[in-house]
């Protein structure tokens, strides 16, 4: 996936310009990088505690780390569209911050079997935008008692 070299032996994140303090990053653009490494994603997300926006669309992720948002206190938006995510663990949003409002999982091969009602339960009262367009989750299943504040529950290709 091409990102292992960006961590030195002390786990500092480095670029061509030098060491980057991930604690200060508010917007992280990692889209279109063919990232498929679950552990790398977990490491990056856990290292960016000031993160407000995470863009990881158009990669090759197949699953999400449980409690992946454990250290996030300010995160508002997550875009994971156009990956290969088939299953979301129940605990993936268990420790999500109260600031999280927008999720985009469109065009992932998710199915009803890969997403239970418990998956979104911890965040259902705060989410205002949830895009599941192009997933295998049927519309009647997707409407399971979400909070009235969700203003966009996209249609699917069913």
Secondary structure as the mmCIF struct_conf table of DSSP 4:
data_model
#
loop_
_struct_conf.conf_type_id
_struct_conf.id
_struct_conf.beg_label_comp_id
_struct_conf.beg_label_asym_id
_struct_conf.beg_label_seq_id
_struct_conf.end_label_comp_id
_struct_conf.end_label_asym_id
_struct_conf.end_label_seq_id
HELX_RH_3T_P HELX_RH_3T_P1 UNK A 4 UNK A 6
STRN STRN1 UNK A 7 UNK A 7
TURN_TY1_P TURN_TY1_P1 UNK A 9 UNK A 10
STRN STRN2 UNK A 13 UNK A 15
TURN_TY1_P TURN_TY1_P2 UNK A 16 UNK A 17
STRN STRN3 UNK A 18 UNK A 20
HELX_RH_3T_P HELX_RH_3T_P2 UNK A 22 UNK A 24
BEND BEND1 UNK A 26 UNK A 26
STRN STRN4 UNK A 27 UNK A 29
TURN_TY1_P TURN_TY1_P3 UNK A 31 UNK A 32
BEND BEND2 UNK A 33 UNK A 33
HELX_RH_AL_P HELX_RH_AL_P1 UNK A 38 UNK A 46
TURN_TY1_P TURN_TY1_P4 UNK A 47 UNK A 47
TURN_TY1_P TURN_TY1_P5 UNK A 49 UNK A 50
STRN STRN5 UNK A 53 UNK A 55
BEND BEND3 UNK A 58 UNK A 59
STRN STRN6 UNK A 63 UNK A 63
TURN_TY1_P TURN_TY1_P6 UNK A 66 UNK A 71
BEND BEND4 UNK A 73 UNK A 74
STRN STRN7 UNK A 77 UNK A 79
BEND BEND5 UNK A 82 UNK A 83
STRN STRN8 UNK A 87 UNK A 87
HELX_RH_3T_P HELX_RH_3T_P3 UNK A 90 UNK A 93
TURN_TY1_P TURN_TY1_P7 UNK A 94 UNK A 95
TURN_TY1_P TURN_TY1_P8 UNK A 98 UNK A 99
STRN STRN9 UNK A 102 UNK A 104
TURN_TY1_P TURN_TY1_P9 UNK A 106 UNK A 107
BEND BEND6 UNK A 108 UNK A 108
STRN STRN10 UNK A 111 UNK A 111
HELX_RH_3T_P HELX_RH_3T_P4 UNK A 112 UNK A 114
HELX_RH_AL_P HELX_RH_AL_P2 UNK A 117 UNK A 121
TURN_TY1_P TURN_TY1_P10 UNK A 122 UNK A 126
STRN STRN11 UNK A 129 UNK A 131
TURN_TY1_P TURN_TY1_P11 UNK A 133 UNK A 134
BEND BEND7 UNK A 135 UNK A 135
STRN STRN12 UNK A 136 UNK A 136
HELX_RH_AL_P HELX_RH_AL_P3 UNK A 139 UNK A 142
TURN_TY1_P TURN_TY1_P12 UNK A 143 UNK A 143
BEND BEND8 UNK A 144 UNK A 145
TURN_TY1_P TURN_TY1_P13 UNK A 148 UNK A 149
STRN STRN13 UNK A 153 UNK A 153
#
